[in-house]
């Protein structure tokens, strides 16, 4: 019974910082989305005239990550972490 509680404590110690990190990243992503949604100008392109268009600075287009790219990155990160944990476990059992 003591071994089970020790294992649960170790896994909890690993899981809690991961959950906190995910929550912080989620908050940052939501705030970034709110900021980008508030920056859109919904007026017609020709409504302000040519002088407003000429005075506006050129916006640099940024490319957002696609869902597939995020999924691939997540799978790669998960695989690396699991491989590291298995490697640590094997090294501990060899001693």
N, C-alpha and C positions, 0 to 999 in steps of 0.2 A: 504494500500500500504506500509505503514511503517513497519507493521508486517512482510510482505513478504520479504522486504529488510533485516530486522533484522535476519530472519530465514536463508536467503541465506548467510548472512555474517557469521553466526555461523557455518553453514555447510561448508562454504569455509575455515573457520579457522580450522576446524577439518580435512578437506580433503587435504589441502596443505601440512601439515607435513607428512601425510601418503604417498602422492605421492613422496615427497622428500626421505622418508625412503625407498620406493620401488625402486627408481632410484639408491640410494646408494647400496642397496643389489644386484641389477642387475649388477652394475658395478663390485662389488666384485666377483660375481659369474662368470662373463665373464673373469675377470683377472685370477681367479682360473682355469677356463677351459683352458685358453691360456697357463698357466704354466704347466698344466698336459699334454697338447698336445705336448708341446715342449720337455718334458722329455722322450718321448718314443724313444727307440733305435730300428731302423728299420732293423738292420743287422741280419743276420742269427745267430741262437744260437750257432752253432759249429764253427763259423768263427774265433773267437778270441783264441781258444784253451782252455785247462783246467786251465792254470795258471790264466788267467783273470777272469774266473768264480770263482776260489777259493779265489782270492783276493777281489772280490766284496763283500761289506757288505750285510748281509741278509736284504731284504726289508720287512718291516712290511706291510701286506696287509690291506688296508682301504676299508671299505664298504661304497659306495655312497648310498644316499637315493634314493629310487625308486620314480617314478612319482606318484604312488598310495599313498605312505607315505606322500609325499608333499601335495597331494590333500586332504587327510584326515586331516592333520595338519591345512591346510588352512580353511577347513570347520569348524573344532572345534574352531579355533581362531575367525572366523567370527561369529559363533553362540554365543560364550562367549561375544564378544563385543556388538552384537545386544541385547543380554539378559541384559547386564549391562545398555545399553542405554534405553531400555524399562523400566527397574527397576527404573532408575533415573527419567524418565518421569512420571511414576506412582507415585513415592514419591513426586514429585513436584506438581502433580495435587491433591494429597490428602491434601495438606496444604491449 
